[in-house]
Amino acid sequence: MSRLGKSPIEIPKGVEVSAQAGSGSVVVKGPKGTLSLQLPKGLTLEVKENEAILLRDEELLPTGNLHGLFRTLIRNQILGVTTGFEVRLSMVGVGYRAAVQGSRLEIQVGFSHPTAMEIPKSIRVAVDKGTMIVIQGSDKQEVGQFAASIRSLKPPEPYKGKGIRYENEYVRKKEGKAAKGKTA
C-alpha cells in the first residue's frame, strides 16, 4: 500500500469535502471557491468529521501509484480553496513590460507587436511595477499551466538572461564567443 496514500488528509474549518459513492467524484467547497475531482475506479474517499481518508481496492488497483497521487491532488484542492496558490513571474530585459487590460494580459517582450493572452475566469492576474506578473487562483494545476504558458513566450536566454522567468529561478549564464588571439 502507498505510504503517502494511506495517511489521512486534514480538513480545516470552513471547508466542506463530499464524495459521491456511485460516480467517484469529489467536491471540495471553501471560502475561495469550489473544485471537483474525478477518482479512478478502485479509489474511494471516506470523510470523517475533520479528516478524509482515501481507500484503495487491492483488486481493482494492485499498485499504489495512483493512491498517493490522488491523495495529493485532493490535499492541493483543500489548500486551494482555503489559502489559494500564487506564482510570480519576473520580466528581465530592456522594454519588457506587461499590463492587464480587462480580461487580457498584454505583454511586450521584444517582438514587433504586443502579445495578448486571455486570462481564464478562475485566475486573477496582477502586474506589479510593470515587470512582475502575479498569478493567483485556487486550482494549482491551472495557475501553474497559465504561468508556464506566459513563460514560454520568451524563456530566459543563457547569454544575457533576458526573458520571462519564475521569481526565484536561477538562470545559468554561458560565456559568449571569446575574441580570437592575434597572431603576428
Wavefront OBJ file of the C-alpha trace (Angstrom):
o trace
v 0.000 0.000 0.000
v 1.150 3.525 -0.693
v 2.618 5.183 2.406
v 1.526 8.643 1.347
v -1.868 7.484 0.084
v -2.989 5.891 3.330
v -2.196 8.907 5.521
v -5.286 10.987 6.410
v -5.957 14.433 4.945
v -6.804 17.105 7.494
v -9.872 19.195 6.622
v -9.703 22.728 8.105
v -12.742 24.593 9.425
v -14.828 26.269 6.742
v -14.038 23.606 4.131
v -16.598 21.030 3.071
v -15.467 17.816 1.347
v -18.094 15.492 -0.126
v -17.680 12.295 -2.117
v -20.370 10.729 -4.300
v -20.095 6.962 -3.863
v -21.555 5.874 -7.209
v -19.861 8.373 -9.520
v -16.477 8.551 -7.752
v -16.340 12.336 -7.835
v -15.042 14.506 -5.004
v -16.284 18.076 -4.438
v -14.308 20.480 -2.228
v -16.017 23.743 -1.175
v -14.303 26.540 0.718
v -14.085 30.302 1.087
v -12.149 30.722 -2.196
v -14.388 28.593 -4.402
v -15.428 25.083 -5.350
v -13.251 22.425 -7.006
v -14.115 18.917 -8.166
v -12.074 15.823 -8.994
v -12.983 12.509 -10.621
v -11.449 9.496 -8.821
v -10.433 6.424 -10.860
v -12.125 3.069 -10.259
v -10.687 1.401 -7.192
v -10.319 4.565 -5.089
v -12.946 5.809 -2.646
v -12.882 8.764 -0.283
v -14.161 8.348 3.260
v -14.914 11.621 5.067
v -14.997 11.697 8.872
v -15.523 14.874 10.935
v -12.302 16.829 10.232
v -10.304 14.357 8.131
v -10.600 12.418 4.902
v -9.037 9.051 4.125
v -8.509 7.735 0.598
v -9.103 3.976 0.416
v -7.827 1.691 -2.342
v -9.378 -1.566 -3.566
v -6.469 -4.029 -3.981
v -8.264 -5.998 -6.730
v -9.021 -3.006 -8.999
v -5.771 -1.086 -8.328
v -2.966 -3.537 -7.500
v -0.260 -0.838 -7.483
v -0.262 2.150 -5.149
v 0.992 4.848 -7.527
v -2.455 6.401 -8.165
v -3.255 6.181 -4.459
v -0.600 8.706 -3.448
v -1.213 10.897 -6.495
v -4.929 11.360 -5.862
v -4.380 11.911 -2.142
v -2.030 14.782 -3.043
v -4.500 16.160 -5.617
v -7.289 16.232 -3.002
v -4.954 17.852 -0.463
v -3.991 20.521 -3.035
v -7.673 21.233 -3.670
v -8.265 21.714 0.059
v -5.271 24.083 0.239
v -6.509 25.886 -2.870
v -9.974 26.673 -1.508
v -8.529 27.889 1.819
v -5.315 29.796 1.037
v -5.020 29.611 -2.764
v -1.889 29.383 -4.887
v 0.344 32.117 -6.269
v 3.055 32.171 -8.943
v 5.224 35.228 -9.586
v 6.936 35.816 -12.925
v 9.703 38.363 -13.402
v 10.451 40.008 -16.741
v 14.113 40.843 -17.380
v 15.043 42.911 -20.425
v 15.020 46.446 -21.780
v 11.473 47.447 -22.760
v 9.903 44.278 -21.350
v 6.619 45.073 -19.614
v 3.128 43.769 -19.025
v -0.303 45.218 -18.287
v -3.745 43.798 -17.516
v -6.478 45.224 -19.730
v -9.899 43.811 -18.896
v -9.724 40.023 -19.223
v -6.486 40.075 -21.242
v -2.827 40.229 -20.329
v -0.819 42.430 -22.698
v 2.880 41.501 -22.781
v 5.704 43.303 -24.596
v 8.850 41.195 -24.771
v 10.848 42.461 -27.724
v 8.550 41.392 -30.557
v 7.333 43.954 -33.104
v 3.852 43.763 -31.582
v 2.457 43.261 -28.057
v 1.265 39.751 -27.281
v -2.212 39.393 -25.733
v -3.233 36.382 -23.654
v -6.764 35.648 -22.491
v -6.913 35.250 -18.688
v -9.002 32.249 -17.525
v -12.049 33.195 -15.423
v -10.895 31.336 -12.286
v -7.491 33.092 -12.212
v -6.591 36.579 -11.011
v -3.608 38.321 -12.610
v -1.947 41.487 -11.358
v 1.085 43.347 -12.686
v 3.423 44.952 -10.145
v 5.804 47.719 -11.319
v 5.236 46.750 -14.952
v 7.686 43.833 -14.875
v 6.365 41.471 -12.159
v 3.348 39.313 -13.083
v 1.448 37.825 -10.111
v -0.913 34.924 -10.897
v -3.345 33.738 -8.185
v -6.036 31.087 -8.114
v -7.485 28.151 -6.216
v -6.571 25.407 -8.732
v -2.836 24.657 -8.541
v -2.696 22.976 -11.949
v -4.467 25.840 -13.718
v -2.288 28.510 -12.070
v 0.904 26.626 -12.937
v -0.193 25.953 -16.525
v -1.062 29.614 -17.161
v 2.286 30.711 -15.675
v 4.115 28.201 -17.883
v 2.301 29.439 -20.991
v 3.306 33.035 -20.192
v 6.920 31.975 -19.577
v 7.001 30.057 -22.872
v 6.503 33.326 -24.801
v 10.080 34.367 -24.032
v 12.011 31.905 -21.818
v 15.244 33.264 -20.308
v 18.159 33.002 -22.710
v 21.545 31.794 -21.395
v 23.805 34.654 -22.593
v 22.283 37.812 -21.117
v 19.485 36.251 -19.043
v 16.753 38.243 -20.805
v 13.242 36.798 -20.828
v 10.394 35.803 -18.536
v 11.374 33.709 -15.526
v 9.881 32.500 -12.279
v 10.610 34.826 -9.368
v 13.335 32.743 -7.687
v 14.550 30.912 -10.810
v 18.293 30.825 -11.325
v 19.397 31.223 -14.942
v 22.824 29.771 -15.573
v 24.663 32.077 -17.932
v 27.022 30.905 -20.666
v 30.178 32.625 -21.726
v 29.996 34.253 -25.161
v 32.429 33.771 -28.008
v 35.953 34.645 -26.982
v 37.899 37.028 -29.177
v 40.475 35.182 -31.265
v 44.061 35.845 -30.272
v 46.044 37.927 -32.725
v 48.997 36.183 -34.274
v 51.793 38.208 -35.774
l 1 2 3 4 5 6 7 8 9 10 11 12 13 14 15 16 17 18 19 20 21 22 23 24 25 26 27 28 29 30 31 32 33 34 35 36 37 38 39 40 41 42 43 44 45 46 47 48 49 50 51 52 53 54 55 56 57 58 59 60 61 62 63 64 65 66 67 68 69 70 71 72 73 74 75 76 77 78 79 80 81 82 83 84 85 86 87 88 89 90 91 92 93 94 95 96 97 98 99 100 101 102 103 104 105 106 107 108 109 110 111 112 113 114 115 116 117 118 119 120 121 122 123 124 125 126 127 128 129 130 131 132 133 134 135 136 137 138 139 140 141 142 143 144 145 146 147 148 149 150 151 152 153 154 155 156 157 158 159 160 161 162 163 164 165 166 167 168 169 170 171 172 173 174 175 176 177 178 179 180 181 182 183 184
